[in-house]
Amino acid sequence: MRLKSLLITLITLPLFIFSACAAAEGELQSDDIKPVQVRIIRDSQIMAQVGNDIINVGSLDKDQEIMVYPLSPNYYEFTFGNAHGLIPKDAVLPLSKSKKALGLALADLQKLNQNLITVRPTTIYDRPKDTSKVFGVLNENLRYPILGRLRGEDGSLWYEINIGDDAKYIQADECELDNGVPVLTYHHILQDSENKYFRHTSTTTSVTAFDNQMAYLKQANYQTISLYQLEGYLNNTLNIPAKAVVLTFDDGLKSVHRYAYPILKKYELQATAFIISSRIKHNPQTWDPNSLQFMSISELKQIQDVFDIQSHTHFLHRYSDDKRPVLLSRDEHNIELDFERSRRALTQFNPRVQYISYPFGGYNDNAIQAAKLAGYRLAVTTVRGKVKPGDNPFTLKRLYILSSDSIQAMAERIANTRSDIKPMVPKQ
């Protein structure tokens, strides 16, 4: 169920939904809410916001104790990953113990900028020993922050995590380490039959290949997350699923409106469009597959139910005489002025223009500092790789999926699985 539907139907959870959304912006304010220690009186399913959805994320066992916060009428909230989980009030019994009785305050639980990934239902233990009491279970397809690593009495590796302001333990063999979120890069989309001049350019993808790639994401249960959510992942303030991917389109070409937009809409996927603001057309152009055309004001507005509009600079998307990105020859002040102008021009589509893609992936210290001064919060490059917590937010890596790449190659490139395990690919 999508978050919009849950906002309508889960009327008993308004404070939880508000706080989960606020956590993504780092605005969760619970200092005035006194925590309550409770005992779980029946095996209980728990929920949390993960990416776009509020879902069942696991269960907690009867007779366990946990620190919770009374932030909604029918549910208690508790620390879960980078945000909050939810347990029904009728599943727990408040106790008289103080928070100190847990022996581990939330402020003492520092993350390592490293997550584990659950690939199956994963047991949570009270102690780093498989014969210790079971605290509960994490469902599959979760990324969960790790507090530390330690060896058990038998030499096995364990991960320490925080649930309900207390330390719990997961066997390392039962999960994977998070290898990062893939941010995919696209530019131009054309039908093979009309592609006369862009067939051998890596930035042009065929309609058929793109449709197949998006169908794979849908069939393999990937969730497309926004750059706002990616920022929350980077800053350890938001829970996202293990199967998360970011889709980005540079330049703002008309082919994105013509071909990519309906395909993404068909598969219910979301994306970011990095727009060269000086090239926005006042009126739509007649379609010409033989030239690079740019979207108009009306076309950009039409795609906003699928695309989040962000910046690809204003006048800096061009090469200098020495065939290098012109941005690299500008001083910090001039770059900042361009970045600010682009933000202003794009506010007609989005009041939150906070992210930028460097033209041709070219950047230097001047560009990074200019992006910060112009008010941007993330910047993406064309350096190949995935995005992980702790990465420099102004030099984020991305991946290309080419028309010539097989679906199997795409699956392997974006998967988190260890190199010795081949990801499952749905039959086409």
C-alpha positions as CSV (number, residue, x, y, z in Angstrom):
1,M,0.0,0.0,0.0
2,R,1.4,3.4,-0.9
3,L,2.0,6.1,1.7
4,K,-0.7,8.4,0.3
5,S,-3.3,5.7,0.8
6,L,-2.0,5.0,4.3
7,L,-2.3,8.7,5.2
8,I,-6.0,8.4,4.4
9,T,-6.8,5.0,5.8
10,L,-4.6,4.7,8.9
11,I,-6.4,7.5,10.8
12,T,-5.3,6.1,14.1
13,L,-1.7,6.8,13.3
14,P,-1.5,10.6,12.6
15,L,1.3,11.4,15.0
16,F,3.4,8.4,13.9
17,I,3.1,9.3,10.3
18,F,4.0,12.9,11.0
19,S,7.0,12.0,13.1
20,A,8.2,9.4,10.5
21,C,8.0,12.0,7.8
22,A,9.6,14.7,10.0
23,A,12.5,12.3,10.8
24,A,13.4,12.3,7.1
25,E,14.1,16.1,7.4
26,G,15.8,15.7,10.8
27,E,12.9,17.5,12.5
28,L,11.5,14.9,14.9
29,Q,10.9,16.6,18.2
30,S,10.3,14.3,21.1
31,D,12.4,15.9,23.9
32,D,9.2,16.8,25.8
33,I,7.8,13.3,25.5
34,K,8.8,11.0,28.4
35,P,9.8,7.5,27.5
36,V,8.0,4.6,29.0
37,Q,9.5,1.1,29.6
38,V,7.0,-1.6,28.7
39,R,6.8,-5.4,28.7
40,I,5.4,-7.1,25.6
41,I,2.5,-9.3,26.7
42,R,2.0,-11.1,23.4
43,D,4.1,-11.8,20.3
44,S,3.5,-8.6,18.3
45,Q,3.9,-7.5,14.7
46,I,5.6,-4.1,14.4
47,M,5.4,-1.5,11.6
48,A,7.6,1.3,10.4
49,Q,8.0,3.7,7.5
50,V,10.5,2.3,5.1
51,G,11.1,4.4,2.0
52,N,7.7,5.3,0.5
53,D,5.6,2.9,2.6
54,I,4.5,2.1,6.1
55,I,5.0,-1.7,6.3
56,N,5.3,-4.7,8.6
57,V,9.0,-4.8,9.4
58,G,9.1,-7.7,11.9
59,S,7.9,-8.9,15.2
60,L,8.9,-8.7,18.9
61,D,8.5,-11.6,21.3
62,K,6.3,-11.9,24.3
63,D,7.9,-11.0,27.7
64,Q,10.6,-8.8,26.2
65,E,11.0,-5.3,27.5
66,I,11.4,-2.2,25.4
67,M,11.5,1.6,25.8
68,V,8.7,3.4,23.9
69,Y,7.3,6.9,23.4
70,P,3.5,7.7,23.7
71,L,3.2,9.8,20.5
72,S,-0.1,8.4,19.1
73,P,-3.4,7.4,20.7
74,N,-3.4,3.6,19.9
75,Y,0.3,2.9,19.4
76,Y,3.6,3.3,21.1
77,E,6.6,4.4,19.0
78,F,10.1,3.1,19.6
79,T,13.6,3.5,18.1
80,F,13.8,1.4,14.9
81,G,16.7,1.8,12.6
82,N,17.2,5.4,11.6
83,A,13.6,6.4,12.6
84,H,10.7,5.0,14.6
85,G,8.8,1.8,14.7
86,L,5.2,1.2,15.9
87,I,3.6,-1.3,18.3
88,P,0.0,-1.4,19.5
89,K,-0.6,-0.2,23.0
90,D,-2.7,-3.2,23.8
91,A,0.3,-5.5,23.1
92,V,2.4,-4.1,26.0
93,L,2.2,-3.4,29.7
94,P,3.9,-0.2,31.1
95,L,6.5,-0.8,33.8
96,S,7.8,1.4,36.6
97,K,11.5,1.0,35.6
98,S,13.4,4.1,34.7
99,K,15.3,4.6,31.4
100,K,18.6,4.0,33.3
101,A,17.4,0.4,34.1
102,L,18.1,-0.5,30.4
103,G,21.7,0.3,31.0
104,L,22.1,1.9,27.6
105,A,20.9,5.4,26.7
106,L,20.0,6.3,23.1
107,A,22.7,9.0,23.1
108,D,25.3,6.3,23.8
109,L,24.3,4.3,20.7
110,Q,26.5,5.7,18.0
111,K,26.1,4.5,14.4
112,L,29.1,3.3,12.3
113,N,27.8,4.7,9.0
114,Q,27.3,1.0,8.1
115,N,24.1,-0.9,7.6
116,L,23.2,-4.6,7.5
117,I,20.7,-5.9,4.9
118,T,18.2,-8.6,5.7
119,V,17.8,-11.1,2.9
120,R,15.4,-13.3,4.8
121,P,13.6,-13.1,8.2
122,T,16.4,-12.5,10.6
123,T,16.5,-13.4,14.3
124,I,17.3,-10.7,16.9
125,Y,19.0,-11.9,20.1
126,D,19.3,-10.3,23.5
127,R,23.0,-11.3,23.6
128,P,25.6,-12.2,21.0
129,K,25.0,-15.9,21.5
130,D,22.6,-18.1,19.5
131,T,21.4,-19.8,22.7
132,S,20.4,-16.5,24.3
133,K,16.8,-15.3,24.5
134,V,15.2,-14.3,21.2
135,F,14.1,-10.6,21.2
136,G,12.2,-10.7,17.9
137,V,12.6,-10.9,14.1
138,L,13.4,-8.4,11.4
139,N,11.7,-9.0,8.1
140,E,13.6,-9.3,4.8
141,N,14.4,-6.3,2.5
142,L,15.5,-3.9,5.3
143,R,18.6,-1.8,5.8
144,Y,19.4,-1.5,9.5
145,P,22.2,0.6,11.0
146,I,25.0,-1.3,12.8
147,L,26.3,0.0,16.1
148,G,29.3,-2.3,16.3
149,R,30.9,-5.6,15.5
150,L,32.0,-8.2,18.0
151,R,33.0,-11.9,18.3
152,G,30.8,-14.3,20.2
153,E,32.2,-16.9,22.6
154,D,32.5,-19.4,19.7
155,G,34.4,-16.9,17.5
156,S,31.3,-16.1,15.3
157,L,30.8,-12.5,14.1
158,W,27.8,-10.6,15.5
159,Y,26.4,-7.1,14.7
160,E,25.1,-4.9,17.5
161,I,22.0,-2.9,16.6
162,N,19.6,-0.5,18.5
163,I,16.0,-1.3,19.0
164,G,13.9,0.6,21.5
165,D,17.0,2.4,22.9
166,D,18.7,-0.8,23.8
167,A,21.4,-2.9,22.2
168,K,20.4,-6.2,20.5
169,Y,22.4,-8.6,18.3
170,I,22.2,-10.3,14.9
171,Q,24.4,-13.0,13.6
172,A,26.6,-11.7,10.7
173,D,26.0,-14.9,8.7
174,E,22.3,-14.3,8.6
175,C,22.5,-11.0,6.7
176,E,24.7,-8.9,4.4
177,L,26.6,-5.7,4.7
178,D,25.1,-2.8,2.8
179,N,27.0,-2.0,-0.3
180,G,25.2,1.2,-1.1
181,V,22.2,2.5,-3.1
182,P,22.5,2.6,-6.9
183,V,21.7,5.9,-8.5
184,L,21.1,5.3,-12.3
185,T,21.9,7.9,-14.9
186,Y,19.9,8.4,-18.1
187,H,19.7,11.2,-20.7
188,H,18.1,10.6,-24.1
189,I,15.5,7.9,-25.0
190,L,14.7,7.1,-28.7
191,Q,12.9,4.4,-30.7
192,D,15.5,2.3,-32.6
193,S,13.6,3.0,-35.9
194,E,14.0,6.8,-35.5
195,N,17.6,6.8,-34.1
196,K,19.8,7.9,-37.0
197,Y,22.4,10.0,-35.2
198,F,22.6,8.9,-31.6
199,R,22.8,5.1,-31.9
200,H,26.4,4.9,-30.8
201,T,26.3,7.4,-27.9
202,S,26.3,5.9,-24.4
203,T,23.9,8.6,-23.2
204,T,21.1,7.4,-25.6
205,T,18.9,4.5,-24.5
206,S,16.4,2.7,-26.8
207,V,12.7,2.8,-25.8
208,T,12.7,-1.1,-25.8
209,A,15.7,-1.4,-23.6
210,F,14.5,1.3,-21.2
211,D,11.0,-0.4,-20.9
212,N,12.7,-3.8,-20.2
213,Q,14.9,-2.2,-17.5
214,M,12.0,-0.5,-15.8
215,A,10.0,-3.7,-16.0
216,Y,12.8,-5.6,-14.3
217,L,12.9,-3.0,-11.4
218,K,9.1,-3.5,-11.0
219,Q,9.2,-7.3,-11.2
220,A,12.2,-7.6,-8.8
221,N,10.4,-5.4,-6.2
222,Y,12.8,-2.5,-6.3
223,Q,11.5,0.7,-4.8
224,T,12.4,4.0,-6.5
225,I,13.3,6.5,-3.8
226,S,13.7,10.3,-4.2
227,L,16.8,12.3,-3.6
228,Y,15.2,13.6,-0.5
229,Q,15.1,10.0,0.8
230,L,18.6,9.4,-0.4
231,E,19.7,12.4,1.7
232,G,18.0,10.8,4.7
233,Y,19.8,7.6,4.0
234,L,23.1,9.4,3.8
235,N,22.5,11.3,7.0
236,N,21.1,8.2,8.9
237,T,17.7,9.8,9.5
238,L,15.5,7.6,7.4
239,N,14.8,3.9,6.9
240,I,14.9,2.7,3.3
241,P,14.4,-0.8,1.9
242,A,17.3,-3.0,0.8
243,K,15.9,-3.0,-2.8
244,A,16.1,0.8,-3.3
245,V,17.2,2.6,-6.4
246,V,17.3,6.2,-7.6
247,L,16.5,7.1,-11.2
248,T,18.0,10.3,-12.6
249,F,17.7,12.0,-16.0
250,D,20.2,14.7,-17.0
251,D,19.6,17.7,-19.3
252,G,15.8,17.9,-19.6
253,L,15.4,16.5,-23.1
254,K,12.0,16.3,-24.8
255,S,12.5,12.5,-25.3
256,V,12.1,12.1,-21.6
257,H,8.6,13.6,-21.8
258,R,7.8,11.6,-24.9
259,Y,9.1,8.2,-23.9
260,A,10.5,7.9,-20.4
261,Y,7.6,9.5,-18.6
262,P,4.8,7.1,-19.8
263,I,7.0,4.1,-19.2
264,L,7.8,5.2,-15.6
265,K,4.2,6.0,-15.0
266,K,3.1,2.5,-16.3
267,Y,5.4,0.8,-13.8
268,E,4.6,3.3,-11.0
269,L,8.2,4.4,-10.6
270,Q,9.6,7.8,-9.6
271,A,12.6,9.7,-10.9
272,T,14.5,13.0,-10.8
273,A,15.0,15.3,-13.8
274,F,18.1,17.5,-13.7
275,I,17.1,20.4,-15.9
276,I,19.4,22.9,-17.7
277,S,17.2,25.9,-16.8
278,S,18.4,28.2,-19.6
279,R,17.2,25.6,-22.2
280,I,13.6,25.3,-21.1
281,K,11.3,26.2,-24.0
282,H,8.3,28.5,-23.7
283,N,6.2,26.3,-25.9
284,P,6.5,22.6,-26.9
285,Q,8.5,21.9,-30.1
286,T,7.4,19.7,-32.9
287,W,9.1,16.3,-32.3
288,D,12.3,15.8,-34.3
289,P,14.3,12.7,-33.4
290,N,17.3,13.9,-35.4
291,S,18.1,16.7,-32.9
292,L,18.4,17.3,-29.2
293,Q,15.3,19.1,-28.1
294,F,14.4,20.3,-24.7
295,M,11.2,20.2,-22.7
296,S,8.9,23.2,-22.5
297,I,7.3,24.7,-19.4
298,S,4.1,22.8,-20.0
299,E,5.9,19.5,-20.6
300,L,7.9,19.9,-17.4
301,K,4.7,20.5,-15.4
302,Q,3.0,17.5,-17.0
303,I,5.7,15.1,-15.9
304,Q,5.8,16.2,-12.2
305,D,3.6,13.4,-11.0
306,V,6.6,11.1,-11.8
307,F,9.6,13.4,-11.9
308,D,11.1,15.6,-9.2
309,I,12.7,18.7,-10.9
310,Q,16.2,19.6,-9.8
311,S,19.1,21.6,-11.3
312,H,21.7,20.8,-14.0
313,T,22.9,24.5,-13.9
314,H,21.8,27.4,-16.0
315,F,24.5,28.4,-18.5
316,L,27.3,26.1,-17.5
317,H,26.3,23.0,-19.5
318,R,28.8,23.5,-22.3
319,Y,32.4,22.8,-23.2
320,S,35.2,25.4,-23.4
321,D,37.6,25.7,-26.3
322,D,39.9,23.1,-24.9
323,K,37.0,20.5,-24.9
324,R,36.7,20.5,-21.1
325,P,33.5,21.3,-19.2
326,V,33.4,25.1,-19.0
327,L,32.5,24.9,-15.3
328,L,36.1,23.8,-14.6
329,S,37.4,27.1,-15.9
330,R,35.1,29.4,-13.8
331,D,35.9,30.8,-10.4
332,E,33.8,30.0,-7.4
333,H,31.8,33.2,-7.4
334,N,30.7,32.8,-11.1
335,I,29.7,29.2,-10.5
336,E,27.7,30.1,-7.5
337,L,25.9,32.8,-9.4
338,D,24.9,30.3,-12.1
339,F,23.8,27.7,-9.5
340,E,21.7,30.3,-7.8
341,R,20.1,31.5,-11.0
342,S,19.2,27.9,-11.9
343,R,17.5,27.4,-8.5
344,R,15.4,30.6,-9.0
345,A,14.4,29.6,-12.5
346,L,13.3,26.1,-11.4
347,T,11.2,27.2,-8.4
348,Q,8.2,27.6,-10.8
349,F,8.2,23.8,-10.9
350,N,9.6,22.9,-7.4
351,P,10.0,25.1,-4.3
352,R,12.6,22.6,-3.0
353,V,15.4,22.7,-5.6
354,Q,18.1,21.4,-3.3
355,Y,20.1,19.0,-5.6
356,I,22.3,19.5,-8.6
357,S,24.0,17.4,-11.2
358,Y,27.4,18.7,-12.4
359,P,27.5,19.2,-16.2
360,F,29.2,16.2,-17.9
361,G,30.1,15.1,-14.4
362,G,32.9,17.6,-14.2
363,Y,33.6,19.2,-10.8
364,N,36.4,20.7,-8.7
365,D,36.7,22.4,-5.3
366,N,35.2,25.6,-6.7
367,A,32.1,23.8,-7.9
368,I,31.7,21.9,-4.5
369,Q,32.0,25.1,-2.5
370,A,29.7,27.0,-4.9
371,A,27.0,24.3,-4.6
372,K,27.2,24.7,-0.8
373,L,27.0,28.5,-0.9
374,A,24.1,28.4,-3.4
375,G,22.1,26.3,-1.0
376,Y,22.3,22.8,-2.5
377,R,22.4,19.8,-0.2
378,L,23.6,17.1,-2.6
379,A,25.4,17.0,-5.9
380,V,25.8,14.0,-8.2
381,T,28.7,13.2,-10.6
382,T,29.3,10.6,-13.3
383,V,32.0,8.8,-11.2
384,R,30.9,5.2,-11.2
385,G,29.8,3.6,-7.9
386,K,27.0,3.4,-5.4
387,V,26.0,5.9,-2.6
388,K,26.8,4.9,1.0
389,P,26.4,6.6,4.3
390,G,29.4,8.7,5.0
391,D,30.0,9.6,1.4
392,N,30.7,13.3,0.5
393,P,27.2,14.6,-0.3
394,F,28.7,16.9,-3.0
395,T,30.5,14.1,-5.0
396,L,27.9,11.3,-5.1
397,K,28.5,8.5,-7.5
398,R,26.1,7.1,-10.1
399,L,25.8,4.1,-12.5
400,Y,25.0,3.8,-16.2
401,I,22.8,1.1,-17.6
402,L,23.3,1.0,-21.4
403,S,21.0,-0.1,-24.1
404,S,23.4,-2.9,-24.9
405,D,23.4,-4.2,-21.3
406,S,21.5,-7.4,-20.6
407,I,18.9,-7.5,-17.8
408,Q,21.2,-10.0,-16.1
409,A,24.0,-7.5,-16.2
410,M,21.8,-4.8,-14.9
411,A,20.6,-7.0,-12.1
412,E,24.2,-7.8,-11.0
413,R,25.2,-4.2,-11.2
414,I,22.5,-2.8,-8.9
415,A,22.2,-5.8,-6.6
416,N,23.6,-5.8,-3.1
417,T,24.3,-9.6,-3.2
418,R,27.8,-11.0,-2.5
419,S,29.9,-11.6,-5.6
420,D,29.5,-15.4,-5.2
421,I,25.7,-15.2,-5.4
422,K,23.8,-14.5,-8.6
423,P,20.7,-12.4,-8.3
424,M,17.4,-13.8,-9.5
425,V,16.1,-12.3,-12.7
426,P,12.4,-12.7,-13.5
427,K,11.6,-14.3,-16.8
428,Q,10.7,-11.8,-19.5
